[in-house]
Amino acid sequence: MRVLGLVASSCGGVESRFRTELAEPAARLGWRLAITLTPTAARWLDDAGELPKLQALTDLEVRSEPRLPGRPRPHPDPEAFLFAPASANSVAKLALGIADNQALTVLGDVLGDPAVSIAVAYQVRPARAGHPAWPRHLEALASAGVRLHALGQAWRDALLTLPGAGPEPGPGTAFYTA
């Protein structure tokens, strides 16, 4: 079974839409889910009673914290990652190589690896998208082969950025959807 690293940060709707519009459909598509959350997303999902429901979708630990030294790795290496929803803050950190939580660490460890597909489906306010650094963050990720997608009304559309679900970008080709 193909392993999908499904990563989420704290964006509006994560507590009510992440499981039903991303995790459950990905599982139905045959992906084995390796779910990693930012600490804030984990708190929001826990408060909403979603963590046990997410755990029921996978045989792997739903995690938000790094493992302790000497402990086995809780997830196998995914062949693909989908980071959705990704906040402006998390997108900026990923583009700059800042791995200050487990979610950004797993993504940063494979960013630029041609054997691993990464898609980032971001949700940002228009004012944030107008920040002068925002286009450079997207360009940095695209130059590393990341597929970028602006989340809209249907979060399920982010699943179209996964391998085999749409056109494969060529070397150095950005894949932007808005």
C-alpha positions as CSV (number, residue, x, y, z in Angstrom):
1,M,0.0,0.0,0.0
2,R,1.3,3.5,-0.9
3,V,2.1,5.7,2.1
4,L,0.9,9.3,2.1
5,G,2.5,11.7,4.6
6,L,-0.6,13.8,5.4
7,V,0.5,17.0,7.2
8,A,-1.7,19.8,8.6
9,S,-1.2,23.1,10.2
10,S,-3.7,25.3,12.1
11,C,-5.9,27.0,9.6
12,G,-9.5,27.8,9.9
13,G,-11.6,24.7,9.2
14,V,-8.8,22.2,10.1
15,E,-10.9,21.0,13.0
16,S,-14.0,20.3,10.9
17,R,-12.7,19.6,7.4
18,F,-9.3,17.9,7.6
19,R,-10.7,14.4,8.3
20,T,-13.8,14.5,6.2
21,E,-12.4,16.3,3.1
22,L,-8.8,15.1,3.1
23,A,-7.9,12.2,5.3
24,E,-11.0,10.0,4.6
25,P,-11.0,10.6,0.9
26,A,-7.2,9.9,0.7
27,A,-7.7,6.6,2.6
28,R,-10.5,5.7,0.2
29,L,-8.1,6.3,-2.7
30,G,-5.9,3.6,-1.2
31,W,-3.3,5.6,0.7
32,R,-1.9,4.4,4.0
33,L,-1.9,7.6,6.1
34,A,1.1,8.8,8.0
35,I,-0.5,11.8,9.7
36,T,1.7,14.6,11.2
37,L,0.2,17.7,12.7
38,T,1.7,21.0,13.9
39,P,1.3,21.4,17.6
40,T,-1.5,23.9,17.3
41,A,-3.4,21.9,14.7
42,A,-3.1,18.9,17.1
43,R,-4.6,21.0,19.9
44,W,-7.5,22.2,17.7
45,L,-8.2,18.7,16.5
46,D,-8.0,17.3,20.0
47,D,-10.4,19.9,21.3
48,A,-12.9,19.1,18.5
49,G,-12.7,15.4,19.3
50,E,-11.1,14.6,15.9
51,L,-7.9,12.9,16.9
52,P,-9.5,9.5,17.7
53,K,-11.4,9.7,14.4
54,L,-8.2,10.4,12.5
55,Q,-6.4,7.6,14.4
56,A,-9.1,5.2,13.3
57,L,-8.2,5.9,9.6
58,T,-4.6,4.6,10.0
59,D,-2.6,1.9,11.6
60,L,0.2,4.5,12.1
61,E,0.5,6.9,15.1
62,V,-1.1,10.3,14.5
63,R,1.8,12.5,15.7
64,S,2.7,16.1,16.4
65,E,5.8,15.6,18.5
66,P,9.2,14.2,17.7
67,R,10.1,10.7,18.8
68,L,12.4,10.3,21.8
69,P,16.0,9.2,21.2
70,G,16.3,5.5,20.8
71,R,12.7,5.0,19.9
72,P,11.7,3.5,16.6
73,R,10.5,5.7,13.8
74,P,6.6,5.7,14.0
75,H,6.1,6.2,10.2
76,P,7.6,4.5,7.2
77,D,9.0,6.8,4.5
78,P,6.1,8.1,2.5
79,E,6.3,8.2,-1.3
80,A,4.3,11.4,-1.3
81,F,3.3,14.2,1.1
82,L,0.3,16.4,1.1
83,F,0.6,19.4,3.4
84,A,-3.0,20.7,3.7
85,P,-4.1,23.0,5.0
86,A,-0.9,24.9,5.1
87,S,-0.9,28.3,6.8
88,A,1.1,31.2,5.5
89,N,3.4,30.9,8.5
90,S,4.1,27.2,7.8
91,V,4.6,27.8,4.1
92,A,7.1,30.6,4.9
93,K,9.0,28.4,7.4
94,L,9.1,25.5,4.9
95,A,10.4,27.7,2.1
96,L,13.1,29.1,4.5
97,G,14.1,25.7,5.9
98,I,12.8,26.4,9.4
99,A,11.9,23.1,11.0
100,D,10.7,24.1,14.4
101,N,8.0,21.4,14.8
102,Q,7.6,17.8,13.7
103,A,5.4,18.6,10.8
104,L,7.9,21.0,9.2
105,T,10.8,18.6,10.1
106,V,9.3,15.7,8.1
107,L,8.7,17.9,5.1
108,G,12.0,19.7,5.3
109,D,13.8,16.3,5.5
110,V,12.5,15.4,2.0
111,L,12.2,18.8,0.3
112,G,14.1,18.6,-2.9
113,D,14.4,14.8,-3.0
114,P,13.3,13.8,-6.5
115,A,12.1,10.4,-5.2
116,V,9.4,12.0,-3.0
117,S,6.5,14.0,-4.2
118,I,5.3,17.0,-2.1
119,A,2.2,19.0,-2.6
120,V,1.4,22.0,-0.5
121,A,-2.3,23.2,-0.4
122,Y,-2.2,26.5,1.4
123,Q,-5.0,28.6,2.9
124,V,-4.1,32.3,3.4
125,R,-5.9,35.5,3.7
126,P,-5.7,37.9,0.8
127,A,-3.7,40.4,2.9
128,R,-1.1,37.7,3.6
129,A,-0.9,36.7,0.0
130,G,-0.1,40.4,-0.8
131,H,2.9,40.4,1.5
132,P,6.0,41.0,-0.7
133,A,7.7,37.8,0.6
134,W,4.8,35.5,-0.3
135,P,5.6,35.1,-4.0
136,R,9.2,34.3,-3.2
137,H,8.2,31.6,-0.7
138,L,6.0,30.0,-3.4
139,E,8.8,30.3,-6.0
140,A,11.3,28.7,-3.6
141,L,9.0,25.7,-3.0
142,A,8.1,25.4,-6.7
143,S,11.8,25.4,-7.6
144,A,12.3,22.4,-5.3
145,G,9.5,20.5,-7.2
146,V,6.7,21.2,-4.8
147,R,3.2,21.2,-6.3
148,L,1.3,24.3,-5.0
149,H,-2.4,24.7,-4.7
150,A,-4.5,27.4,-3.1
151,L,-7.3,25.8,-1.1
152,G,-10.7,26.9,-2.2
153,Q,-14.2,25.8,-1.3
154,A,-13.5,22.1,-1.9
155,W,-10.5,21.0,0.1
156,R,-10.8,17.6,-1.7
157,D,-9.3,19.3,-4.8
158,A,-6.0,19.2,-3.0
159,L,-5.9,15.5,-3.5
160,L,-5.6,16.1,-7.3
161,T,-2.0,17.3,-6.6
162,L,-1.0,13.8,-5.6
163,P,1.0,11.5,-7.9
164,G,-1.2,9.9,-10.5
165,A,-4.0,12.3,-9.9
166,G,-3.0,14.9,-12.5
167,P,-0.3,16.1,-14.9
168,E,3.2,15.6,-13.7
169,P,5.3,18.8,-13.8
170,G,8.5,18.6,-15.8
171,P,11.9,19.5,-14.3
172,G,11.9,23.1,-13.0
173,T,8.2,23.5,-13.9
174,A,6.0,25.1,-11.3
175,F,2.6,23.6,-10.7
176,Y,0.4,26.4,-9.5
177,T,-3.4,26.3,-9.2
178,A,-5.5,29.0,-7.7
